[in-house]
Amino acid sequence: MTNDNRHSTLQFTATGSDVAALSDTDILMPIADTASEHDPLAVKDRKRHVWPWVVLASVFIVMAAACGFGVWFFQSHVLPGTTLWGNSVTGKTQQEIADTINDQVKHTTVTAKYQGKSAKFTLESLGVDVDGDAIASDVFNAKRGDVWWQQYVFWITKDIAPEIDAKLANGSVVDKALGIDAKEPVNAQVKLNDAGDAFTVVAGQNGQGADASTIAAQAISSLKSLGATQPGTVTVTLDVTEPTVTDAIANDAKSTLDAIAGKNVSIKVAGTDIATVTVPMLASSMSVNANRQATLKSGETRSGYVVFDSAKLQQYYNDQIKPSLKLEREDTKLVVNNAGEVISTETEGHDGVVIADGADSGVGTKLADALASGSNSITVAGTVDPKQEVKVTHHVVIDLSDRKLYAYENDQVVRTLNVAVAQGNDMTTGECVGLMCTPTGDFTIWQKLPSQDMSGSLTLADGSVEKWDVKDVGFVNYFSHGGCAIHRIAGGYTADASMPYVANGSHGCVGIGWDVAEWFYNWCGMGTSVHVQV
């Protein structure tokens, strides 16, 4: 049996009859595979081609496993390239960072000396509040908004460096501990103005005492190193001490509050505004904290220097807003004249509002979040039956023949008053039979005065001059630009019931009884249509 690189052929001796019985296929049989299995050189050659792929696959599997572990690990640990005040915190948990910060604030001491006395202070004892949990959260979430692969590479860095102001240190603590006779500063305040509709700033006052900022600066330096450096001893000096809440901080807080008040943050039910956050509501629920890194209490939120208390917002809602909500709708009633022009709003009306059971128990929390985040509204579950506009037409008809004034609402007489008119109008027919008459036609009330001294003179058609001077004419409603008005009749108290016995005697005005004049003045708005007829 012989072999070449391609195939092998089996050779044998046979008789003629044997050869005739065999086909070509029977004689020539490829056996390369069988041969190669027993050829050491061929097996070795095949292995030499396979082992690099095995190595590459193994490396890939190891790398994939490492990447998978890294992604899993950094789900609960700070991402690569993240630093806090320049210190690497990669691989630490959020709680570890918070514990480190809080421990530094509470336990890192600074020794201060003054005239032979010494005392130890921490940032916590100096009143410098640092929210370790909030800072740790910022560190943990740093880079998590980046492109996914950038989150896990160390050469793309992000440093979290919250500023801590040493001036926030409370100097009175140092004064007391070291026996310093000091004058305490007075904080500036943000409060309501006298009208209760805007904020104003009450200026603070400087004091005299220990400069606590130098002590706090040492502790802050140690904190920012995460304990790598220790604070030194400070020799206390006396200086002018500013209040914690300076005028600048108070004015900044006022600007924040003014901006929020100007937005008219609303409480919505079913898409309808049922109330807005007013200046008094803001004032009742806010405080000013000069330390923007201070730890917030449960239910508090912050916008700049202003801290909002959700419990106080809820209390204001419960006491001032909720009681004003009405279950039943009342429509807005608009008064118009005969031309359809709006004269006045007789009834403002209100929506019918039904709050879902318990849905408004979290109003304070929602509002506190909205005020801090800059949102324009919050939503409370419930239903609203919106008020509608209802128009009521007011017009007046004065009939000179029967000496009556008819007050109409939507073509229905709501009140009839007795009148006395000008001396030139006939008492029975109302016709103008003299030189001074009440004008007829259509008019509009164009001027109203609660009281007026009336005086003047008039040259009549016959050349005579008519003069008058009447004091304290009440409830005047001018309808004619020639000077004619509907008013309380002059000459002393006269009731409506007595008016039929009063003769016509004016220069053109329409007099009504004293007991009805104020009602008519209030009912007859500016722009009311007046029709005078015979």
Salt bridges, closest charged atoms under 4 A:
ASP45 OD1 - ARG48 NH2 2.82
ASP103 OD1 - HIS107 ND1 2.74
ASP146 OD1 - LYS158 NZ 3.75
GLU163 OE2 - LYS224 NZ 3.60
ASP258 OD2 - LYS254 NZ 2.68
ASP273 OD1 - LYS268 NZ 2.65
GLU330 OE1 - HIS350 NE2 3.35
ASP331 OD1 - ARG329 NE 2.77
GLU346 OE2 - LYS333 NZ 2.81
GLU346 OE1 - HIS394 NE2 3.79
GLU348 OE2 - LYS387 NZ 3.62
ASP360 OD2 - LYS322 NZ 3.04
ASP385 OD1 - ARG329 NH1 3.40
GLU409 OE2 - HIS394 NE2 3.16
ASP442 OD1 - HIS531 ND1 2.65
GLU466 OE2 - HIS507 NE2 3.21
ASP469 OD1 - LYS471 NZ 3.68
ASP472 OD2 - ARG488 NH2 3.94
